[in-house]
């Protein structure tokens, strides 16, 4: 290591504006304790929704007081090892999903929290934890079956494009919504059966005309008006899984005045379910292993957004880029080449 210090991104205060909440700090590179490893992060995944809500202090299961570290998933190289760590060697490529471990150039963590991988490539940031969430949300919260009609919103995003492929592998007809020709091209390459670019077509009209029996399973990352439309078009015993609501992350929650949702659900025996990975933690390891196998055997493809982001300083720009909906696939930041 040529330097004795490194940079990391911290939330210095709560604020509805991510840019006002954060600061870059330079701190000494730590020495691992006996059961720890020191990792030099190479890539980190951008999770704009989680980042924004965390900096607003609105995530109820995370009780933090500023300042606190930011970022989650990262891949990198083991630089140093504690005296009692048996299963890692200097130079090993590893993946981590520790909250606060992503938006930093180095991290020191207990060895059991790292996962050894063959190579520190950005594609792994889509599989862990984003892809894991897609798989568990579809199968556990959504009770995905075969020969159903599955609708994935924000289908060309980091989570959505994995959900599309998993639903196809399960033998379903998959509808994907997106906002650009580039995203539509990706979805076509992934085998999406019906692509709805909502800048060119009206989602409600398409579902009404082409899917009169309704949608069996909705995987919704968008929320807002899209959520309302999806509820309207659930099939008998249809399930809508709320995986996120990116349309409202950087905004004050919209006040809605309309009949209660059970008037829409009751007569179809339909349901709306929310998914949050910490509440399904028992499925995480099995889902991770399945996804890695699917990836390494080339049964699923991982799309990395082509716009490059380099260094800690680029993270706020990358967060805003993702919130704006410009991305095609997973947005990542690279710390070194």
C-alpha angles and dihedrals in degrees: 000000000000096000132055094207138049139191129249137173118240136179103239094182142358114267137154085230112072091204092057093046099057141073136178115237131191114214138167118277104251129232113233120245119233095279097037139087129211114225129194104214115226101177133011130191122239115230102180097174095050091042093052095047091045091054090048090054091233102124104103098200093053112069105188135158118206134284097058136145123259138211131058124202121050141158124207149123131293108245102175137008134210120243096256100042107116107177105050135069132194107272096032116140111233141179124213136186101189116144106245093020100094111064096057137082094232134021133187116204140157107282094237090065093063125080120211115232134181094244137003097244126155093236089076090064088067093050096046115075102339097056091041089057091050093051097045093043092052097044104033106027095027099037089219115205134178128272093027132126110251124190119201118190120207082019097172094054127101094272099028099057090054091048090052092055095044091051090050092048088053089058102257136137106247129206117192129192123208142156108230145037091248090056091045089053091054092049091050090053090051092055100253107172098212123019119197115195098195092204088064104029135035111243095211093050094048093050092046095049102036103030106038092158090058136234121302098202131016122193102195124190097158111059123182117074091352090059091051091051092048092051089053091055102045114130125230105297089006120161127215115196117200106214095163144328106228092167089073105031096101095033140071107268111265117247108230123202111190140104114303116273095246089073086067097041107039100069092050097040083234126153144207116214131182123220126207118167098221089064091055097043093133089070097050103092096046091047091049093052093048093049094049090050091050090049097046091046089049095240091127129035125218118215118207116196107250097220106101123228117186129190137355091291091063096057097087089050091049091050091053091045091055094045089053090060096238096126127105105200128338119348113221137176121219121214101185138000 
